Structure formats: C-alpha cells, structure tokens
C-alpha cells in the first residue's frame, strides 16, 4: 500500500527510521507496530477490511492505536474499548528549509529541565516527558537568555509539545520554535509533520502561517 500521502506520514516515518515492524500488509492496507512508541498504526481505505485486520492482530497489549481512515478509526475506538481519543488534522511541511529566527537560541533539554516541563505541559504525562527528554527529543527556546518556551518530537516522530510562556506569547516565538524543529527534521531527511486536534483553531492557523499543508481528512489516535 502506498503510504506517501499526508494522512500516513506517521507510518512512513517509523518505517524509514527502522522502528516500524510490519504486522500485516495487503494491497490496500498496512498495519505496523512502532517499537519506540509501542503504538500500532493502521492505513486502510476500506473500513471492513481494516476491522478484519485489527480483529486478527490487536489484543490487550494494544494500548495505543493510530488509524489514518477517520471512519475506520471511530469504529475501532468503539469496537475495541479504548478509553480516549483525539480526532486530528495531519499537517506536513513540504517547502524550503526555514530560516532561523535570530532572536531565538535553542538547546536540547536534559533531566534538569524536567520540573519546568512537567509543571507547564500537561498533555503528556511526567513519565512520557521523561522518556522524551531521555531520547533527546525536547528543545528549549531562549531569547536574550530568557526561557520563552519549548517544543518536542513525540515518540512516533510527529512534532508537538509546543508551549510558550504567557509573557512571551503573541511575539512569534511559537512559530520560531516550530520552524527550528521543521529545519532540524528536514536535515535528518524526514518530512516534518504533526497532528492538530480538530477544535484547535489557533494551532491550525499557526500551521498555515508556517506554510504547512493540512490534510482534508481527519485521523484518529486512541489509547486505553
């Protein structure tokens, strides 16, 4: 199955970096498991085909599932007893490498930074943040030696964890931090991508300003 489209960039990423294990592949379906995040990821155009494939392979060990077909994702959420989900637009950057913002300096977070990360970012739990920091996947942004915010890369490769301290908002630092990560991702040979929860209009507007392409369809992340 062709997974080069914007909806399936997550599957493409984990396969390219070598952490994705193919569970089953058909002409119009692909199920993989990412060893880094532990997530199962499914691309399938047909809902019934996708459900049959999931019936064969997912069990109690499936704590997290990504489905790029929206209707299939909603049905999988109901069918397999997941407790939470995010319905998201997938966004991706296909342009030229962004120019760094001269106001911003960036360094990789380490364990000493965990308290400030945990205190200010609540969409990822403390243990997950600790793992992200250990992977070297969180970056802190500074302007004139003052910490203005941070950004990270989730375990499966998507950009996220963007946080700007209140006193530095509406100053362009969110876009500057994301542009830094876009450039860093491109230097590693990958297409930068992220998921934006469908209700988050402010984030979608930021993605447009940065030149990100936005998927027409919704994708679904779900967890137990």
C-alpha positions in Angstrom: 0.0 0.0 0.0 1.2 3.5 -0.8 1.7 5.4 2.4 3.4 8.6 1.0 0.2 10.7 1.4 -0.1 13.3 4.2 -2.5 11.1 6.2 0.1 8.3 6.5 3.3 10.2 7.2 3.5 8.6 10.7 3.7 5.1 9.2 6.2 6.3 6.6 8.4 7.8 9.3 8.7 4.8 11.6 9.4 2.5 8.7 12.1 4.9 7.3 13.8 5.1 10.7 13.7 1.4 11.1 11.5 1.2 14.2 8.3 0.0 12.5 7.5 -3.7 12.4 5.1 -4.7 9.6 2.4 -6.9 11.2 0.3 -7.4 8.0 0.4 -5.8 4.6 -2.3 -6.1 1.8 -2.8 -4.2 -1.4 -5.0 -1.7 0.3 -4.0 -2.0 3.9 -0.9 -1.8 6.2 -0.7 -2.5 9.9 2.6 -1.8 11.7 3.8 -1.6 15.3 6.4 1.0 16.2 8.9 -0.3 18.7 9.7 3.2 20.1 6.2 4.4 20.9 4.6 0.9 21.3 1.8 2.2 19.1 0.0 0.2 16.4 -0.6 2.2 13.2 -3.1 1.3 10.5 -3.5 2.6 7.0 -6.5 1.2 5.2 -9.0 2.6 2.7 -11.8 0.1 3.5 -13.5 0.1 6.9 -14.5 -3.6 6.8 -11.1 -4.7 5.6 -9.4 -2.7 8.3 -11.7 -4.1 11.1 -11.0 -7.7 9.9 -7.2 -6.9 10.0 -7.5 -5.5 13.5 -9.5 -8.4 14.7 -6.7 -10.7 13.7 -3.9 -8.8 15.4 -4.7 -6.4 18.2 -5.4 -7.5 21.8 -4.8 -6.4 25.3 -1.3 -5.4 24.5 -2.6 -2.7 22.2 -2.6 0.4 24.4 -2.3 2.9 21.6 -3.6 2.8 18.0 -3.4 5.3 15.2 -5.8 5.0 12.2 -5.5 7.3 9.2 -9.0 6.4 7.9 -11.4 8.6 10.0 -14.5 6.4 9.7 -12.4 3.3 10.5 -10.8 5.0 13.4 -14.1 5.9 15.0 -15.4 2.3 14.6 -12.2 0.9 16.0 -12.5 3.1 19.0 -16.0 1.8 19.7 -15.2 -1.8 18.9 -12.0 -2.3 20.9 -12.8 -0.5 24.1 -10.3 2.3 24.0 -10.8 5.0 26.7 -9.7 8.1 25.0 -9.1 9.5 21.5 -8.0 12.6 19.6 -9.5 13.4 16.2 -6.9 15.4 14.3 -5.9 17.0 11.1 -2.5 15.9 10.0 -0.2 18.8 8.9 3.1 18.5 7.0 5.8 20.8 5.7 6.9 20.4 2.0 8.6 23.7 1.5 12.2 25.0 1.6 14.1 24.8 4.9 13.0 27.7 7.1 15.4 30.5 8.0 16.3 30.6 11.8 14.8 33.4 13.8 17.8 35.5 15.0 16.0 36.2 18.3 15.9 32.6 19.3 18.6 30.2 20.6 17.7 26.6 21.1 19.2 23.8 23.2 18.3 20.2 23.8 16.5 19.6 27.2 18.1 17.3 29.8 16.9 15.8 33.0 17.5 19.0 34.9 14.7 20.6 32.8 12.1 18.0 33.7 10.5 20.1 36.5 9.7 23.0 34.3 8.4 20.7 31.5 6.2 18.8 33.9 4.9 21.9 35.6 3.8 23.6 32.3 2.9 20.8 29.9 0.0 18.5 30.8 -1.0 16.8 27.6 1.8 14.3 28.1 2.3 12.6 31.5 5.5 13.0 33.5 6.9 9.5 32.7 6.3 10.1 29.0 8.1 13.5 29.2 11.0 11.8 30.9 11.3 9.3 28.1 11.1 12.1 25.5 13.9 14.0 27.3 16.0 10.9 27.5 15.6 10.4 23.8 16.9 13.9 23.2 13.5 14.9 21.7 12.6 18.1 23.6 14.2 21.5 22.9 14.1 24.7 24.9 14.0 28.1 23.2 15.7 31.2 24.7 15.6 34.9 23.8 18.2 37.2 25.4 19.0 34.3 27.8 15.3 34.1 29.0 13.4 30.8 28.5 10.5 31.6 26.3 9.1 28.1 25.6 9.8 24.5 24.4 8.8 22.0 21.7 9.3 18.3 21.3 9.0 15.3 19.0 6.6 12.6 20.0 7.8 9.0 20.1 6.4 8.1 16.7 8.1 11.2 15.1 5.4 13.9 15.0 6.2 17.4 16.2 4.3 18.6 19.3 4.6 19.6 22.9 4.8 23.3 21.8 4.5 25.6 24.8 5.2 29.3 25.1 5.2 31.0 28.5 2.4 33.6 28.8 4.6 36.6 28.9 6.2 35.7 25.5 3.0 34.9 23.6 1.9 36.8 20.5 5.5 37.6 19.8 6.2 34.9 17.1 8.2 32.6 19.3 5.8 29.6 18.8 6.4 29.8 15.1 10.1 30.3 15.6 10.4 27.2 17.7 8.3 25.1 15.3 10.4 26.4 12.4 13.5 25.3 14.2 12.2 21.8 14.6 11.0 21.7 11.0 14.5 22.6 9.8 16.1 20.0 12.2 13.7 17.3 10.9 14.5 18.1 7.3 18.2 17.9 8.0 17.6 14.3 9.2 15.9 13.5 5.8 12.3 13.3 7.0 9.1 15.2 6.1 8.2 17.3 9.2 4.6 16.5 10.3 2.3 17.0 13.3 -1.3 16.3 14.3 -3.6 19.1 15.4 -6.8 18.3 17.3 -9.7 19.4 15.1 -11.0 22.0 17.6 -7.7 23.8 18.0 -8.2 26.6 15.5 -5.3 28.7 16.9 -2.8 25.9 16.2 -4.3 25.3 12.7 -3.8 29.0 11.9 -0.2 28.8 13.1 0.4 25.8 10.8 -1.0 27.8 7.8 1.3 30.8 8.6 4.3 28.4 8.7 3.4 27.1 5.2 2.2 23.7 6.4 -0.1 21.6 4.3 -3.2 20.4 6.1 -5.0 17.1 5.4 -8.5 17.2 4.1 -9.4 14.2 6.2 -9.2 13.6 10.0 -7.0 10.9 11.5 -7.6 9.2 14.9 -5.3 8.5 17.8 -6.8 6.3 20.6 -5.5 4.9 23.8 -6.5 2.8 26.8 
